[in-house]
């Protein structure tokens, strides 16, 4: 679901940026994921703010008044650097409504620069469908109780439990009859290439890739992103290939992972992977120098993490030797 929200936000932001002159002041907008809902349905509200690079927007909290639209939770918030002077921030809320016929999203205030400068989103409306039949004339009498037969699910669960126990017994018997696996020697371990060697070899293969056609640019950034994600997953043991860019950066700044990497690595990775996401999902085509710079940054990320990894390994070896 988080990937869907990412694709929607990227598509909205691309359409939003195409209408903006970089010389204008802040621009904000609001998007509802549905045109028509039933009373009590859950859907999403996306707020987008396009502004200067150094400005920090302040989106409404879930305690704020949204008109007939009721905020349930803040699903995600993120930022994208569109160029050297423009930055796009977005916030996605899970919302609902209990209005009848029509629900109105009130104009929402987004502050900039400590709320000394503000911008207001346009009001939005969506149709609300009632669950009450149109031919209903009044409250009906309570129906008489309906008798149900004995439920079968306890017997079904019991059958599954018996099958699981039988399968476990069979597996234990089969496992005992299997020969012990041959031990892996240290020589075999050394023959396996390290995650950094694999990543650097793949990155060097991109150095002479032509970037004159759109299909070449897209393939270049797909390989660049996949190489970095594979390396991070193999070296730091986190699910980088299955995570969105936002989820991966959140994992990298977690205390359990943050101490394993040098300072600034999450920010470097975020810039490279965010640019790759824009190329893959928003049809953005960076210049050739931007592509070469992203490759150099990717090599630097791998090398810096490896230096940190080697330092930790040497420190642990020294502690073991002293004990």
C-alpha positions, 0 to 999 in steps of 0.5 A: 500500500505504501508503494501505491501512495508513493506512485500517486504522490509522484504523479501528482507532483509531476503534474503540479510542477509542470504548471509552476513558474520557478519565479512564483511564490509558494504553491499548494494544492489538495487532492482527494483519492475518490470522487464519490464515497459511502458514508464512513468509507476510508480514503486519502487526502494528499496535500502538496506544497511547492516552494523554495529550497530553504523553506520548511512547510508546516502541514495541518495536524490531524487535530485541525478542522478539515471541514466535512472531511475527518482526518483519521491518521497521517499516513506519510510525509516526504519531500522531493528536490525538483531542481536547485531552487525548487522543493516539493513537500507532500503529506498523505492523510487517511480520512473519512466523512459522515456528511450526507449527499456532499462533503466539503473539504475546507481550505487548509492553511500551510505555513512556511518559514515558522508560519510567518508566510502561509498559503491556502489550499483550494476547497474540494467537494465529493459526493457521499452516497447514503446506505439507506434504500431510496424506497425506505418508508420507516423503521421495520419490525424486528425479524424473528430469530433464525435458527442455525445448525451446529457450526462446522469450523471447530471440526475443520480447525481440529482436522487442520491441527491433526494434519499439522501435527502429523506433518511435523512428526513425519518431518522429524523422522525424515530429518533424522534419516538424512545424512549430516551436511558436509562442513563448509571450509574457510577456502569456500567462504573466501571464494564468495565475492563480498557485497562491496565487490559485486556492487562496485563491479556493477557500478563500474559497468555503468561508467561507459553507458550512453545516456542520449536516449530515454530508454538508456537513461531509464535502464541506467537509473534502474540498474543504479538503484537496484545495485545500491539496494542489493548492496545495502540489503546484503551488507546491512541485512535490511529488506532494501529491495522490497522497501520504498525509498522512504521506508529504506531511509527510515530503516537506515536511521533506526538506532539498530542500523545507524551505528553501522554506517557513517554519518550522512549516508542516509541523506546521500542514498535518499538523493540517489534513490529519489532521483531514480524513482523520478526517472522510473515513475515520473518520466523525469530525464536528468542531464548526462552530468547529473547521471554521472554525478549520481554514479560517483555518489553511489560509488562513494556510498559503497566505499564509505560503508565498507570503511566503516564496516572494516573499522568495526571488524578490526575493533571487534577483533582487537577486543576478542584478542584482548579478552 
